[in-house]
Amino acid sequence: MLKITLVKSLIKGKDFQKGTVKALGLHKIGSSVIKEDTPLVKGMINRVSHLLKVEEVDGEVK
């Protein structure tokens, strides 16, 4: 499981960056989501990695 947090603004971001962040489920700076560690999610993280903070989390999400 990965905890993904938006740490930088999207104000001057390109449309594909805004779409990728929205697809991850992030809305405002400081918002976080927990996602499965899949190749799809890894690809999205890689595309906007300069805007995110990613941490590995153990356990199941309830």
Summary of the structure (lengths in Angstrom):
residues: 62
radius of gyration: 11.2
end to end distance: 12.4
largest distance: 35.8
contacts: 148
relative contact order: 0.35
helix: 35%
strand: 23%
